[in-house]
Amino acid sequence: MASIVYQIDKKTGAKYAFESVSYWDKDKKQPRSKRKYLGKVDPETGEIIPSRGRTVHSEEKASEETTILPALYKEIEERDRTIKELRRDLDEVTEKYNQLLTTVQKIREMVELY
């Protein structure tokens, strides 16, 4: 079960909030707790000002990834389609160019004969 624990810094008088989770330590056979820093407590309102630590930062990063990645994948697919279309067009142009070269060579040969 998790609870919020407050701790006051004696030097500065600042109040900090932690999430405390209790668990049973099998080796020592006694209860222990793990604390996770939540942020500083505003002295006027008593509200917790969230930290910009790893947990908040990683959650923001995860939410950015879920919104950015699909857009990037879509853009990559569109570019792939465009590249395939351009390659097809290039192949057609190359084939017509080769046909034209063959025709010009035949015309030159005919002109040389006369």
N, C-alpha and C positions, 0 to 999 in steps of 0.2 A: 504494500500500500504506500502510495506516495503522499508526501505532505510538503508544505512550504516552510522552510526554516529561515529565520532572519538572523544576521550576524552583524554586530556593530564594531567598526574599527576604532580602537581606543585612541589612536593618535589623531585621526581626522574627524572622528564622530560620524563618518558616513555609514549608512546602513545598506547591507547587501542581502539579496534574496537567493536562496538555494532550494532546489527540489531535492528532497531527501527520500531515498527508497531503502527500506529496511529489508534485510535478508538474514538467514541463519547460516552462520559459519560452521560447517561440519567439523573442520579440523580443531578449532578452538572451543567448539560447543557452546557458543554464545552468540547473541544477536549482534549484527554489524549494520552499518548503513553506508550507502554510496550517495554522494552529493553531486549535483549538477548545477553549475552557476547559471542563474537566470538573468540577473542584472542588478542594477542599483535601485534603491528605493528613493523616490522623490520625497524630500522632507515635508513639503507643503501639502501635497495631495495624498501621499502614502501609496501611490501607484508604483508598480515596478517598471523601470525603464529598461527595456530589453537590451541585452548585450549584443554586440555585433560579432560574437564569437563564432566558432566553427559550426555549431548546430544551426544557427539562424542563417549563416552564410551558405551552408551546404543546402539548406531548404530552398533559399532563393535561387541558387545555382540549378537545383533540380527543376524548379518551376520554369526557369528560363529555358532549360534544355527541352522540356516537354512542349514549350511553345515555339521554340526556334527550330528544333530538329525537323519536325514535319514540313515546315516551310522550306528548309534547305533541301530535304529529299525531293520535294516537288520541283524545286528549281533545277536540281541536278537531272531529274527525269526529263524535264522540258528541254534542257540543253542537250541531253543524249539524243532525244528525238530530232532536234534541229541538226545535230552533227550527222545523224544517219541520213536525213533528207539531203544535206549538203553533199555527202559522199555519193549518194545515188545520182544527184545532179552532175557532180564532177565526172562520174563514170560515163554518163550519157554524153556529156560534152567531149570527153576524151575519145569516145567511140566515133562521134560525128567528125571530130578533128582528124582522126586516123583515116576515115572514109574520104574526107576532103583531100588529105595528102595523097592518097592513092589515086584519086581522080586527077589531081594536078600533075602527078608523075606520068599518068597515061597520056594526058594532053601534051606534056612536054615531049614525050616519045613520039607522039603523032606529028608534032610540029617539026621535030628534027628529021623525020623521014621525008618531009616535003621540002 
